[in-house]
C-alpha cells in the first residue's frame, strides 16, 4: 500500500504528464522548420516560435514547461520540512514558471507567422493570438514584446539554475540525497556553460541552446524520479528537510 498522501501522487502524475507534453509539443513544433530557412544548429528555439510551420505547439511546450516547473517546486516544497535552502530553491522554481509564461506570450510580432494548419484538431486562438505588426504603433508593440521575451528568457535561466543550485546544495548536505545533490550541482554547471555559450557563440548557437535544454529536461526527469512518492520517505522517517536539520544538529 502506498503510504504517501493522495496529493503527492497526484502531483507526481501531473509532473509526468507535463514532461511528456513538453517533449512531444517541442518536437512537433520543430517539424518542417527547414522549409522556411530555419536550422536546428543555427536557429534559436525563439526563431522557431516565430516562423516554424507548427509554431503554436512550441507555445504549448512553453506553457507545459512552466506548469512542470511549478509542480516540481510544489513537490520540493512539500518535502522541505522548513529547510531554508530547499524553500528558497522551490520559490525560485515557482518564480521561473511565471517567467516562462512571459517567454511564451507575445501577441504582436514583426515576422509573418504561418497560420495553424486547417486540418489540425485544435487551434490556440481561443487562448492565444499572435499577429504580425503592420502599423508604426504595432511595430512598437512588437519590439516591446520581443524585448520582454529576451529578458524573460534570461530571467528564466538565471532564476531556474539558481533555484536548482539551492535545492542541490541542500540535498548534498544529507547522506540519503547526497548523490542527487552532487549530480544536480554538476548538471547546473553544465547547463550554465551551455546556455552562456549559446548566448555568446557566433556559430551553432542553436546547438548549444538545445544541449542546455536537453540537460535540463534530463534533470527534470531525474528530479521527478527522486521526488516520486514511491522513492521519498514515508511517515516516521527523515525527509529531505529534516535530514538537513538532523545533520546540522549532529
Backbone bond lengths (Angstrom), bond angles and torsions (degrees), N, CA, C in turn:
res aa  C-N    CA-C-N  psi(-1)  N-CA   C-N-CA  omega(-1)  CA-C   N-CA-C  phi
1 X - - - 1.468 - - 1.526 109.96 -
2 X 1.307 117.14 134.63 1.463 121.52 179.07 1.521 109.44 -76.18
3 X 1.364 115.76 120.01 1.450 120.64 -175.95 1.531 112.46 -88.38
4 X 1.309 116.77 -5.11 1.456 119.38 179.54 1.525 109.59 -78.66
5 X 1.344 117.53 148.64 1.466 121.00 -179.10 1.521 111.98 -61.41
6 X 1.316 114.94 156.65 1.462 121.21 179.29 1.525 110.62 -58.87
7 X 1.326 117.90 -38.95 1.460 120.79 -178.77 1.519 111.54 -60.06
8 X 1.332 117.56 -40.27 1.464 120.66 178.73 1.523 111.00 -63.08
9 X 1.317 116.82 -39.87 1.463 119.97 179.35 1.527 111.24 -69.03
10 X 1.326 116.82 -36.39 1.462 120.23 178.10 1.519 111.16 -67.63
11 X 1.338 116.85 -40.53 1.463 120.60 177.37 1.520 110.08 -62.65
12 X 1.328 116.94 -42.96 1.460 121.10 178.90 1.525 110.87 -61.79
13 X 1.328 117.50 -43.50 1.463 121.19 178.27 1.523 110.83 -62.18
14 X 1.327 117.40 -43.29 1.463 121.29 179.46 1.527 111.03 -63.84
15 X 1.335 117.48 -37.58 1.466 121.07 177.57 1.529 110.42 -62.37
16 X 1.328 116.74 -44.70 1.467 120.49 179.95 1.529 110.52 -62.96
17 X 1.322 117.27 -43.28 1.464 121.22 178.89 1.523 110.41 -60.30
18 X 1.328 117.14 -45.47 1.469 120.95 179.80 1.523 111.65 -65.32
19 X 1.325 117.28 -35.00 1.467 120.25 177.35 1.527 110.60 -62.16
20 X 1.320 116.96 -44.19 1.463 120.32 179.93 1.532 111.64 -70.17
21 X 1.318 117.34 -41.22 1.462 120.11 179.37 1.524 110.39 -63.82
22 X 1.323 116.79 -43.90 1.460 120.66 -179.54 1.520 111.33 -58.47
23 X 1.322 116.68 -48.98 1.466 120.35 -178.03 1.522 111.20 -67.10
24 X 1.331 117.21 -46.62 1.459 120.02 -178.28 1.517 112.67 -62.36
25 X 1.333 116.68 -45.80 1.466 120.30 179.80 1.521 111.33 -66.58
26 X 1.329 116.30 -36.28 1.469 120.03 179.62 1.522 111.36 -65.19
27 X 1.332 116.24 -44.14 1.463 119.57 -179.52 1.526 110.61 -66.14
28 X 1.335 117.11 -47.71 1.458 119.64 -178.54 1.529 111.80 -65.31
29 X 1.313 116.39 -32.57 1.458 119.66 178.93 1.520 113.40 -65.99
30 X 1.334 117.14 -21.53 1.465 121.03 178.99 1.525 112.99 -88.08
31 X 1.324 116.13 -14.56 1.469 119.99 -175.99 1.527 110.51 -62.11
32 X 1.321 115.98 132.49 1.463 121.38 176.26 1.509 114.85 81.61
33 X 1.326 118.08 5.39 1.461 119.97 -178.91 1.512 114.07 -63.21
34 X 1.323 116.32 -31.06 1.472 119.51 -179.55 1.524 112.05 -65.10
35 X 1.334 117.52 -21.71 1.468 120.59 -179.48 1.525 112.17 -69.98
36 X 1.334 117.03 -18.16 1.469 120.69 178.55 1.525 110.88 -114.82
37 X 1.335 116.11 21.07 1.460 120.91 174.27 1.517 115.73 86.23
38 X 1.332 118.12 13.77 1.459 120.80 179.60 1.524 110.28 -91.05
39 X 1.319 115.26 156.97 1.458 120.88 -178.38 1.522 109.81 -139.78
40 X 1.328 116.76 136.67 1.460 120.68 178.50 1.522 112.13 -64.61
41 X 1.331 116.20 -27.65 1.463 119.41 -177.80 1.522 113.12 -87.84
42 X 1.330 117.29 -30.37 1.457 120.03 -173.32 1.528 114.32 -115.00
43 X 1.311 118.86 -4.49 1.465 121.31 -178.52 1.522 109.88 -113.44
44 X 1.332 115.47 135.13 1.463 120.34 175.36 1.530 110.01 -68.99
45 X 1.322 115.79 160.93 1.462 120.28 174.48 1.522 109.96 -59.39
46 X 1.334 116.57 -35.05 1.463 121.39 178.76 1.528 111.51 -57.89
47 X 1.320 116.91 -39.24 1.465 120.30 179.70 1.528 110.81 -65.19
48 X 1.313 116.78 -35.79 1.460 119.94 175.45 1.524 110.77 -68.74
49 X 1.339 117.15 -34.08 1.462 120.93 177.96 1.524 111.35 -65.61
50 X 1.321 117.01 -22.83 1.457 121.05 -178.58 1.525 112.98 -91.83
51 X 1.345 116.95 -39.39 1.457 118.79 -167.17 1.524 115.92 -124.49
52 X 1.326 118.40 -12.04 1.467 119.58 -176.44 1.533 110.92 -66.54
53 X 1.325 117.48 147.89 1.469 120.44 -178.98 1.532 113.46 -56.48
54 X 1.316 116.99 -32.31 1.463 120.80 -178.75 1.522 110.89 -110.98
55 X 1.326 116.53 38.80 1.463 120.91 -176.47 1.530 114.01 -55.92
56 X 1.365 120.98 -32.87 1.471 118.05 -179.14 1.524 113.53 -58.98
57 X 1.325 116.92 -29.71 1.458 118.89 -179.43 1.525 111.64 -68.49
58 X 1.314 117.28 -27.53 1.463 119.94 175.82 1.527 110.74 -70.52
59 X 1.331 116.03 -29.91 1.465 119.42 173.69 1.523 109.48 -67.13
60 X 1.332 116.11 -42.24 1.462 120.87 176.83 1.540 110.05 -59.49
61 X 1.345 115.89 -43.57 1.461 120.18 179.40 1.525 111.06 -61.19
62 X 1.324 116.84 -39.12 1.461 120.29 -179.82 1.520 111.69 -65.77
63 X 1.331 116.48 -44.38 1.460 119.25 179.01 1.530 111.55 -67.71
64 X 1.336 117.02 -37.61 1.462 120.10 177.05 1.524 110.62 -65.39
65 X 1.331 116.43 -37.80 1.461 121.34 177.52 1.525 110.74 -64.86
66 X 1.333 116.41 -40.43 1.462 120.71 177.45 1.528 110.70 -62.05
67 X 1.318 116.86 -45.28 1.462 120.71 178.46 1.524 111.05 -64.56
68 X 1.332 116.39 -36.70 1.458 121.46 178.34 1.531 110.97 -61.66
69 X 1.321 117.07 -45.22 1.462 120.75 179.04 1.520 111.27 -62.93
70 X 1.330 116.43 -41.00 1.465 120.03 179.61 1.531 111.00 -63.96
71 X 1.331 116.92 -43.94 1.459 120.36 -179.64 1.522 111.46 -65.80
72 X 1.335 116.31 -38.96 1.456 119.57 178.47 1.530 110.50 -66.83
73 X 1.330 116.29 -38.65 1.464 120.00 175.96 1.521 110.21 -60.91
74 X 1.324 116.75 -40.97 1.461 121.05 178.95 1.528 111.13 -64.52
75 X 1.336 115.87 -39.80 1.465 119.73 178.94 1.524 110.91 -63.91
76 X 1.322 117.43 -45.75 1.461 120.39 178.11 1.531 110.96 -65.53
77 X 1.321 116.14 -38.09 1.462 120.33 -179.33 1.528 110.56 -62.45
78 X 1.313 116.67 -39.46 1.465 120.38 -179.69 1.525 111.89 -68.86
79 X 1.336 117.11 -20.34 1.455 121.35 179.36 1.525 112.95 -100.08
80 X 1.323 117.52 -0.09 1.464 120.49 -171.58 1.518 113.52 -70.13
81 X 1.335 117.52 -32.32 1.463 122.09 -177.80 1.528 111.80 51.92
82 X 1.325 116.28 35.11 1.458 120.50 175.92 1.515 115.49 84.80
83 X 1.350 118.98 1.05 1.460 120.22 178.41 1.522 110.01 -66.06
84 X 1.336 116.53 127.16 1.458 120.94 -171.74 1.527 112.70 -63.62
85 X 1.322 117.73 -44.41 1.459 120.06 -177.81 1.530 111.28 -64.63
86 X 1.324 116.67 -40.73 1.460 119.55 178.19 1.516 111.01 -66.59
87 X 1.332 116.88 -39.06 1.457 120.67 177.05 1.525 111.06 -61.76
88 X 1.339 116.26 -47.43 1.463 120.32 -179.99 1.525 110.39 -62.09
89 X 1.329 116.60 -45.17 1.454 120.25 179.54 1.519 112.61 -60.96
90 X 1.317 116.48 -41.17 1.465 120.66 179.14 1.524 111.19 -65.14
91 X 1.326 116.47 -42.94 1.464 120.03 179.37 1.528 111.12 -65.55
92 X 1.328 117.25 -36.16 1.470 120.25 177.61 1.530 111.06 -67.69
93 X 1.319 117.56 -36.93 1.464 119.91 175.99 1.527 110.74 -64.92
94 X 1.332 116.29 -39.65 1.468 119.73 177.19 1.521 110.54 -64.23
95 X 1.337 117.05 -40.24 1.463 120.89 177.14 1.524 110.84 -65.06
96 X 1.329 116.30 -36.10 1.461 120.85 177.17 1.524 110.84 -62.76
97 X 1.324 116.32 -37.95 1.465 120.17 178.03 1.520 110.75 -60.69
98 X 1.329 117.42 -41.91 1.467 120.23 178.39 1.530 110.73 -64.56
99 X 1.336 116.89 -40.92 1.458 120.12 178.26 1.519 112.16 -61.68
100 X 1.328 116.73 -33.60 1.465 120.71 -179.72 1.518 111.74 -66.11
101 X 1.331 118.27 -29.66 1.458 120.63 175.79 1.530 110.56 -63.22
102 X 1.326 116.75 -38.33 1.462 120.23 177.96 1.525 111.53 -71.00
103 X 1.335 116.71 -28.27 1.464 120.17 174.57 1.524 110.20 -63.48
104 X 1.327 116.24 -41.43 1.464 120.89 -174.69 1.520 113.06 -79.58
105 X 1.330 117.49 -29.80 1.462 120.34 -170.61 1.524 110.81 -91.55
106 X 1.312 116.72 114.35 1.466 122.90 176.09 1.527 107.55 -151.41
107 X 1.329 118.55 86.30 1.472 120.98 -173.63 1.522 114.69 -72.43
108 X 1.329 116.95 -11.78 1.468 119.44 -179.89 1.520 108.97 -131.92
109 X 1.344 116.22 126.79 1.462 121.34 -179.01 1.520 110.11 -133.36
110 X 1.319 115.53 156.29 1.465 120.19 176.99 1.532 111.87 -80.35
111 X 1.320 117.31 -27.60 1.460 119.94 -176.84 1.523 110.20 -81.59
112 X 1.317 114.90 157.21 1.464 121.46 176.95 1.519 107.95 -86.72
113 X 1.333 116.76 107.77 1.453 119.94 -178.57 1.517 110.84 -88.15
114 X 1.341 117.16 135.95 1.462 119.17 176.49 1.514 109.82 -68.28
115 X 1.336 117.81 142.02 1.473 120.29 178.30 1.517 110.26 -70.95
116 X 1.336 117.66 155.44 1.464 119.77 175.88 1.524 110.00 -59.55
117 X 1.335 118.90 138.61 1.464 121.02 179.48 1.523 111.66 -54.51
118 X 1.334 116.38 138.69 1.468 121.31 -175.20 1.520 112.55 -65.03
119 X 1.345 116.65 -25.35 1.458 118.37 -175.76 1.523 112.93 -80.76
120 X 1.335 117.78 -9.71 1.455 119.25 -178.78 1.526 110.47 -69.33
121 X 1.319 115.64 146.35 1.459 120.96 -175.41 1.523 112.64 -79.10
122 X 1.316 116.46 -6.91 1.456 118.33 -178.26 1.531 108.42 -133.78
123 X 1.293 116.29 163.84 1.460 122.39 173.05 1.518 108.64 -147.98
124 X 1.319 117.95 141.54 1.468 119.42 -176.94 1.522 113.75 -84.04
125 X 1.321 117.93 2.74 1.458 118.61 -171.06 1.521 113.57 -66.08
126 X 1.338 117.20 -20.32 1.461 118.09 -178.98 1.522 111.75 -77.61
127 X 1.345 117.86 -18.16 1.460 119.77 177.78 1.517 112.71 -126.97
128 X 1.309 117.29 -10.86 1.467 120.07 -179.09 1.520 109.46 -156.20
129 X 1.306 116.30 127.74 1.461 121.74 177.71 1.522 108.70 -130.43
130 X 1.311 116.34 124.97 1.457 121.60 177.98 1.519 108.56 -114.57
131 X 1.330 116.90 124.92 1.468 121.93 -177.07 1.526 110.37 -118.86
132 X 1.321 115.61 153.28 1.462 121.51 175.87 1.526 109.58 -84.43
133 X 1.321 116.69 131.80 1.469 120.80 -179.21 1.523 110.20 -69.85
134 X 1.330 116.54 140.33 1.466 122.19 -178.42 1.528 111.95 -122.67
135 X 1.302 117.13 -36.14 1.465 121.35 -175.36 1.530 110.09 -102.97
136 X 1.344 117.38 163.87 1.476 119.52 176.73 1.525 112.65 -55.49
137 X 1.332 116.93 -38.63 1.462 120.10 178.77 1.531 110.77 -64.13
138 X 1.331 115.78 -43.66 1.464 119.58 179.67 1.524 111.01 -67.91
139 X 1.356 116.92 -34.68 1.459 119.43 175.49 1.531 110.51 -60.38
140 X 1.322 115.82 -40.35 1.464 120.03 177.85 1.518 111.40 -63.15
141 X 1.334 116.61 -41.61 1.465 120.42 176.91 1.527 110.94 -62.82
142 X 1.337 115.76 -42.91 1.459 119.99 -179.71 1.526 110.91 -62.02
143 X 1.332 116.64 -42.57 1.461 120.14 178.85 1.527 111.23 -64.47
144 X 1.324 116.15 -37.72 1.466 120.13 179.41 1.525 110.57 -65.49
145 X 1.333 116.48 -44.79 1.461 119.34 178.92 1.526 111.39 -65.48
146 X 1.326 116.90 -36.41 1.465 120.08 177.72 1.520 110.83 -63.67
147 X 1.345 116.26 -39.48 1.459 120.16 178.84 1.528 110.81 -66.78
148 X 1.337 116.51 -42.39 1.464 120.58 177.81 1.523 109.97 -62.88
149 X 1.332 116.34 -40.39 1.460 121.18 -179.82 1.526 110.35 -59.08
150 X 1.336 116.90 -47.59 1.460 120.29 -177.94 1.527 111.10 -65.08
151 X 1.330 116.44 -43.52 1.465 119.82 179.95 1.525 111.26 -68.41
152 X 1.332 116.99 -33.65 1.458 120.29 178.08 1.524 110.87 -66.91
153 X 1.333 116.83 -37.57 1.460 120.17 177.13 1.527 110.47 -61.55
154 X 1.329 116.53 -45.15 1.459 120.10 178.64 1.525 111.00 -63.11
155 X 1.336 116.05 -38.43 1.464 120.31 177.80 1.522 110.74 -65.12
156 X 1.333 116.99 -43.91 1.457 121.48 179.96 1.530 110.76 -60.06
157 X 1.317 116.81 -46.82 1.463 120.27 -178.39 1.529 111.13 -66.77
158 X 1.340 116.39 -43.82 1.464 120.24 -177.54 1.528 111.71 -66.17
159 X 1.333 116.70 -52.36 1.467 119.59 -178.64 1.527 111.42 -68.30
160 X 1.337 116.05 -36.50 1.457 119.47 -179.91 1.522 111.83 -63.37
161 X 1.330 116.89 -49.72 1.456 119.85 -179.74 1.523 111.91 -66.94
162 X 1.328 116.90 -35.57 1.466 119.65 177.22 1.523 110.73 -65.41
163 X 1.324 116.43 -42.29 1.455 119.99 177.64 1.526 112.05 -62.36
164 X 1.316 116.26 -44.76 1.465 120.00 178.80 1.525 110.24 -63.60
165 X 1.336 116.62 -38.92 1.470 120.79 178.17 1.526 111.02 -60.89
166 X 1.325 117.58 -43.32 1.468 121.19 179.65 1.528 110.95 -63.13
167 X 1.322 116.16 -44.19 1.465 120.28 179.30 1.525 110.03 -64.29
168 X 1.335 117.00 -41.26 1.462 120.70 179.91 1.524 111.34 -65.28
169 X 1.321 117.28 -39.27 1.461 120.73 179.47 1.517 111.18 -63.45
170 X 1.344 116.25 -41.58 1.463 120.25 177.31 1.525 110.63 -64.68
171 X 1.327 116.59 -42.52 1.463 120.42 -178.71 1.525 111.49 -66.71
172 X 1.338 117.02 -38.35 1.458 120.77 -178.15 1.523 112.48 -65.78
173 X 1.328 117.28 -17.94 1.470 121.32 -179.80 1.518 112.77 -84.69
174 X 1.325 117.42 -2.10 1.466 121.01 -178.75 1.522 109.97 -115.81
175 X 1.329 118.15 137.50 1.470 120.12 -179.92 1.527 112.78 -58.77
176 X 1.325 116.95 -40.95 1.462 120.47 -175.02 1.522 112.32 -68.65
177 X 1.330 117.63 -34.95 1.464 121.47 -175.86 1.527 112.86 -108.51
178 X 1.340 116.88 10.05 1.468 118.95 -176.66 1.533 112.77 -60.07
179 X 1.336 120.01 -43.44 1.474 118.56 177.83 1.533 112.06 -58.55
180 X 1.328 116.81 -43.46 1.461 120.30 177.67 1.527 110.89 -61.02
181 X 1.333 116.90 -43.45 1.458 120.78 -179.39 1.516 112.35 -62.76
182 X 1.322 116.93 -45.61 1.465 120.55 -177.89 1.535 111.69 -67.65
183 X 1.319 116.79 -41.76 1.464 119.76 178.18 1.520 110.97 -66.20
184 X 1.326 116.10 -35.93 1.464 119.78 179.24 1.521 110.91 -68.74
185 X 1.331 117.07 -39.03 1.469 119.85 176.33 1.533 110.53 -61.60
186 X 1.328 117.05 -40.21 1.467 120.53 177.15 1.519 110.81 -64.98
187 X 1.342 117.02 -38.45 1.464 121.34 178.70 1.521 110.74 -66.26
188 X 1.330 117.03 -40.03 1.468 120.58 178.15 1.522 110.37 -60.65
189 X 1.329 117.01 -44.94 1.463 120.51 178.97 1.525 110.93 -62.10
190 X 1.339 116.54 -44.46 1.467 120.20 179.40 1.523 111.19 -62.17
191 X 1.328 117.57 -44.21 1.464 120.85 180.00 1.525 111.21 -64.24
192 X 1.316 117.14 -41.10 1.460 120.45 -179.90 1.527 110.80 -61.14
193 X 1.329 116.30 -43.95 1.471 120.42 179.27 1.523 111.11 -65.44
194 X 1.322 117.50 -43.78 1.465 121.50 -177.86 1.535 111.57 -66.35
195 X 1.330 117.03 -44.56 1.467 119.39 179.73 1.524 111.54 -67.44
196 X 1.332 116.79 -39.56 1.468 119.89 178.43 1.527 109.74 -63.95
197 X 1.319 117.27 -43.17 1.467 121.05 179.43 1.522 110.38 -63.85
198 X 1.316 116.83 -42.39 1.461 120.05 179.29 1.507 112.68 -62.91
199 X 1.341 117.14 -32.46 1.460 120.83 -179.43 1.524 112.33 -78.62
200 X 1.338 117.64 -23.95 1.463 120.40 -174.56 1.531 113.91 -112.92
201 X 1.328 117.75 -13.73 1.462 119.87 -178.08 1.518 111.04 -68.70
202 X 1.308 115.92 144.87 1.461 120.66 178.06 1.526 111.96 -88.80
203 X 1.321 116.91 -18.29 1.459 121.63 178.93 1.528 109.64 -134.46
204 X 1.327 114.86 149.39 1.465 122.05 174.87 1.535 112.57 56.66
205 X 1.347 116.70 31.46 1.461 118.19 -179.99 1.526 111.86 -66.27
206 X 1.326 116.79 -25.47 1.455 119.17 176.39 1.519 111.94 -65.20
207 X 1.328 116.23 -35.92 1.459 120.67 178.70 1.519 110.96 -64.02
208 X 1.341 116.11 -47.62 1.465 120.31 -178.74 1.526 111.15 -63.16
209 X 1.337 116.00 -42.27 1.463 119.05 179.79 1.521 111.06 -62.95
210 X 1.326 116.92 -44.67 1.459 119.83 -178.76 1.523 111.85 -68.11
211 X 1.329 118.03 -33.58 1.459 120.27 174.92 1.530 110.32 -64.39
212 X 1.334 116.74 -36.88 1.455 120.49 176.68 1.518 111.68 -64.08
213 X 1.330 116.40 -45.03 1.465 120.09 178.85 1.530 111.20 -68.58
214 X 1.342 117.56 -34.77 1.461 120.25 177.65 1.526 110.44 -63.94
215 X 1.335 116.39 -40.53 1.462 120.40 177.27 1.522 110.60 -64.01
216 X 1.333 116.64 -42.03 1.460 120.14 179.19 1.525 110.55 -65.13
217 X 1.329 117.57 -40.71 1.453 120.42 -179.65 1.530 110.57 -64.28
218 X 1.339 116.47 -41.63 1.463 119.72 177.76 1.530 110.24 -62.79
219 X 1.342 116.58 -39.15 1.466 119.01 178.32 1.523 111.16 -66.60
220 X 1.307 117.97 -36.84 1.461 120.76 178.84 1.527 111.21 -60.23
221 X 1.323 116.76 -40.91 1.465 119.68 175.77 1.524 110.31 -65.47
222 X 1.323 116.18 -41.23 1.466 120.65 179.48 1.524 110.40 -63.67
223 X 1.327 117.05 -43.23 1.464 121.10 178.50 1.524 110.40 -64.54
224 X 1.321 116.38 -41.13 1.468 119.21 178.72 1.521 110.16 -61.71
225 X 1.338 116.44 -42.70 1.456 119.72 179.36 1.520 111.04 -62.60
226 X 1.329 116.34 -39.30 1.461 120.91 179.38 1.515 111.65 -66.58
227 X 1.353 116.14 -39.10 1.465 120.80 -177.05 1.525 112.66 -90.98
228 X 1.330 117.69 2.25 1.453 121.07 -179.16 1.526 110.63 -58.86
229 X 1.336 118.34 140.30 1.471 120.68 -178.56 1.522 113.90 -52.61
230 X 1.319 118.22 -33.42 1.465 119.59 -177.48 1.525 112.30 -77.01
231 X 1.357 116.46 -13.34 1.459 120.04 -179.02 1.515 113.82 -107.97
232 X 1.345 118.19 -14.24 1.451 120.90 179.48 1.513 110.22 -85.34
233 X 1.324 114.86 166.91 1.461 119.52 -175.07 1.520 111.09 -68.71
234 X 1.318 116.59 146.19 1.452 122.27 176.00 1.508 108.49 -91.46
235 X 1.359 118.82 164.19 1.451 121.04 -179.61 1.533 111.51 -53.28
236 X 1.334 115.25 135.50 1.450 121.01 -179.24 1.509 112.81 100.46
237 X 1.341 116.98 -12.56 1.456 121.16 177.41 1.512 109.83 -111.45
238 X 1.334 115.02 164.55 1.457 119.76 -178.33 1.512 110.49 -73.14
239 X 1.332 117.40 135.40 1.460 122.46 172.85 1.514 108.43 -97.60
240 X 1.335 115.31 -178.28 1.465 120.29 -177.02 1.516 111.83 -54.85
241 X 1.344 116.11 -50.62 1.459 119.13 -176.53 1.516 112.79 -68.66
242 X 1.354 117.08 -42.23 1.446 119.19 -176.75 1.520 111.64 -69.96
243 X 1.335 117.35 -28.77 1.463 120.11 175.09 1.516 110.74 -63.91
244 X 1.345 116.11 -41.29 1.463 119.78 178.81 1.516 109.83 -61.62
245 X 1.334 115.36 -45.29 1.466 119.08 -179.11 1.524 110.62 -64.04
246 X 1.337 117.30 -40.07 1.457 120.66 179.72 1.520 111.75 -65.32
247 X 1.361 116.03 -39.52 1.458 120.13 177.73 1.513 111.36 -63.56
248 X 1.338 116.10 -40.43 1.454 120.45 -179.43 1.521 111.19 -65.47
249 X 1.350 115.96 -40.10 1.459 119.70 -179.90 1.518 111.40 -71.53
250 X 1.341 114.82 -32.76 1.453 117.24 -179.71 1.507 113.01 -72.73
